[in-house]
Amino acid sequence: MVNSDSFIHNKLESLIFDIQRFSIHDGKGIRSVVFFKGCNLNCPWCQNPESMDHRPEIAFYADKCKQHGDCVEACPVDAINIGSETHIDRNLCDCCGKCTEVCVTGALKKIGTRYTVDEVMTQLLKDKPYYETSGGGVTFSGGEPSLHADFILEVAKHCKKHGIHTNMETNGYFKWEKLKQLLPYLDQIYFDLKIVNQKRNRELLGGDSQRILANMDLLLENNAPVEFRIPLIPGHTTDDENLNAMVRILKEKGVSKIHLLPYHSMGEAKAERICSPLIKLDQKPFDTEQLDEFRAHFEREHIETELYR
């Protein structure tokens, strides 16, 4: 049982779409991952497309729908159309969630719930014994968690008070002053490098590679506990021009180890459920031989790689 006096009551709120327990892929040991909603990039290969919008959304699971019709009666804006391909008129839907409350089969699900700091800490402290025995902790993810920096600051302070290891995953496109305030309370930062070319980055992702690289410099200059990851996305991040630019930048900045994240298509089904404009890449995941070639590309330049399979 969590002691209600173990942290100061804090009513600051943030929009979260999942708190995933017992994760082993987002840092060391057994972890709880807090997924924040909202992102400042538009990566077409996003594995969590439900995280991109800054507002709640309604997901429709067509395979679960029995067409009972309760959702039609519950919707106050007549946005439900049973039998249509998408089930929901997204132009009318205001994501109030009333349809999800009456859907007994779970075909409709609201994505995004406002949590207070207290509510998040109550969830995280449940698994403190697992963090301690496995060397795990809490990871802040998204979306782009730095957009919720003020909220994360309060949660991370409480985590430190309870001796819980903290990690944050970021796309690097953050405001330095916001992230700087988090540094004393983060034990680890995963920083993703995607597309180096400024024009390609802006056109495809809506970002600014110069700002991302500047933030990379600032973290290294401040001796932050940062580790760099490179998503291997067919047709976007794995061409020779981008890989060679990555190698050059890593060597210039003295980075000797990276994580490689192979592409998979798990995000496509999620995107369909919320009618996201996520682009289908129509690409198969890289096979073992191709992944080994990418590793060799970096290791020939004396950059150690760890591959997430």
N, C-alpha and C positions, 0 to 999 in steps of 0.2 A: 504494500500500500504506500502511495506517495504522500508524504507529509505536506499538508497545505501551507505550513509555515516555512517550508524549505526554500522558498523564493518570494521575493517581494511581489505583491499583486501589481501586475502591469497590464493595462487594457489597450496598449498599442496593438493594432490589427494589421494583418497582411493576408493576401489571397493565396491560398495553397491548394494544389489539386491532389496531393497525395503525401502521406507520411508512411514510407515503406520500411517495414521492419525486417530485420535479419538479412540485410543485403551484404554480399561479400565482394561486390564489384566496384565500389565507389570509395575505396580507401582500404586501410589496413583492418583486419579482423572483422568481427560482426558489427554492422552499422545500422543506424536508422537514417534514412535519407529523406530530407524535407524538400519536396518539389514545389518551388514557387511558380506562380503563373505570371506570364508576361516575358517577352524577349525583345531586345533591340536589334536583332538580326533576323533575316528571313532565309535561313539555310534550307534549300529545297530537299535535302536529304534528312531533315530533322527526325530523330528517333522518338521525340516526344512532341508531335505537332499540337497536341492538346495544351501544351505549355505556352504556345506562342502568343495567343491573344491575351490582353491584359484584363479581360472581363470573363465572367463565368460563361460556360457554354453547355449546351445539351447534346449528349452523344446518343445516337440511335443504333442499337444492335439489332439488325434486321432478322437474324436467325432466332432471336428470342421473342419476336413479336407474334402474338396470337390474335391480333386485331380485335381485341375486346371492345375497344371504343371508349373506355373510361377517360383516356387522355384527351379525346376530342371534347368531351363535356367539361373537363377540368381547365382547359386552356382559355384564358380570358381574352385572348386576341385572335382566336380562330386561326392559329398557325399550324394546326395538325391536320394533315390530309392522309388518312389511312389508304394504303394502296399505291400511293405515289412512290417514286423511286427513293426519294430522300426522307419521306414521312413528315418532315418539318419544313415549313416555309421560313427560311432563315431571314428573309426581309421583314417578316412580321414578328417573329419570335423575340421576346424581350428577356428570355432566359430566367423567368421567374421561378421555374422549377416545379410548378404545380402539377404538371403532367407526370413528373417523376414520382411524385408522392402517391399517385393512384395506380402506377404501373406495377402490377403484382409480379410480372415475369422478369422485370429488370431490363426490359428492352430500351428504356429511356433512363439516362443517368446524367445528373448534373455534375459538371466538372468545374471545380473551383469553390472553395468554402473559405469564409473569413475566419481566421483563428486569432486569438490573442496570444501574447507571449506566455501567459500562464497556461493556456490550453495546450500549446505546443510543448512546454516543459513537462506538463503532466504526462504526455505521451512518451516523451524521450526518457524520462526517469524510470519508466516501467522496465526498461531493458538495460539499466545500468549494470546489473550483475553480468550480463553477457558482454558488455563492452570491457569490463574489467578482466574477465577470464580469457578473452580472445585478443586483447590489445586493440579493440575496435573503438567506436565512438559515433559521432554524428557528422553527416555530410549535408551541406546546403547545396541544392542543385536547382534545376529549372527546366525550361526558361533560363533567364539570366538572373541569378540570385543577387547580384550587386545592385539591381534596381530596387531591392528591398533592404538596402544596407542598414537603415536605421532600426528596422525590426530585427535583422540578424545580429546587430550589435548587442541588443538586449538579450537575445537568446544565447549568444556566444559567451557573454559575461556570466550568465547563470551556469552554462556548461563548465566554464573554467572553475567556478566556485565549487562545483561538484566533482572536479577532476576528470571531466569527460573530454576526450580528444575531439578536436574539431577540424573539419576539412571543408573547403568550398571549391566548387567547380565553376569556371568562368570562361566566357568566350573572349575575354580580354578587352572588350569594347565598353569599358567602364569609366566613370569619372574618378580620377585619381584621389581627390579629396575624400570621396565617399569610401573608397576601398582602404585608404590609408588608416582611417579610424578603426578598421577591423583588424589590422595586422597584429596588435598585441593579444588578440583573442583567437587567432587562427593558428593551428599547429601545422596545417598543410594547405596548399592551394594547387589545384589542377587547372592549368592554363592551356586552352586549346589554340593551336595555330592552324589556320585553314588555307587561306589564299593570300599570298604575299603581294601580288600585283594590285596596285591601288585601284585602277580602272575596273578590273575584273571583280575585285572585292565589292566595290560600290554597286556595280551593275547586278551581280548575282545575289549578294548577301545584304546589300543596303548598309554596309559598314564603311569603315575607314581604316585601312591597314596601317597607315602611318600612326594613327592614334593607338592602335593595338600594339604596334612595335614599341612606341614610346612608353606605354604602360609596362611592357615587358622589361624595358630598361630600368624603369623606376623600381620595380619589384626586385630586380637583381641588385641594384645599387643600395637598396634598403635591407639586403640580406634576408629577404622574405623566404619562407620555406616552400618555394614554388617548384613544381614539376611540370614539364611541358608535354603536351599530347598532340599528335597529328592524326586527324581522321583520314582514312584512306578511302576516298570517294571516287569511283570510276568516272572518268570524264571531267573531273573538276579539280581534285587536289593531287592527283597522281601523275600528271604529265611531267616531262623532264624539266620544263621551265620552272614549275612551281617547286618540285623537289630540290632542284639545284639551288633555287633561291633560299629554301628552308635550310639546306646544308650551310650555305654561306652565312646566313644570319646566325645560326646556332654556333658556328665556329667563331664568328666575330665577337659574340657575347660570352664565349667561354662555357657554353652548355655542352656537357659531355654525355648526357643520357636523356633519352626521350621515351615516351610511350606511343605505340602505334595502335590506332583503333580501326579495325577492319569494318567496312560497310556491311550492313545487313538491312533488309527491307521491312523490318517490323513496324516502322512508322507508317507504312502505306495503309494498312488496315485501320489504324487509329485515325488517320486523316479522312478516310471515307466516312467514318462514323460522325464526324463533325462538319463534313462538307468543306474541308480545308482545301485551299488552292495548292497544296503541296504537289510538286511535280513528281510524277513517277519516272524514275531513272531508267526503268526497263533494263537493268543491268544485273547480272548474276554476281553474287559475292565472289571475291577473289579466292582462288584455290591456294593450297599450301605452297605450291611452287612460286606463284606470283607474290605471295606475302613474303616468302624468303628473299625474293629479288628486291623488294622494297627495303627489307632489313639490311641487305647487303649494300644498298645505295648509301645508307648512312654509316654503316660500320666500316666501309672502305675509307671513310673520312674520320675514323676513330670516334664515332658517336655511338655509344652503346644503346641498344634498343630493347624494349620489353614489349612483346606483342600480346594484346588481349585477343584471345581466340574465342 
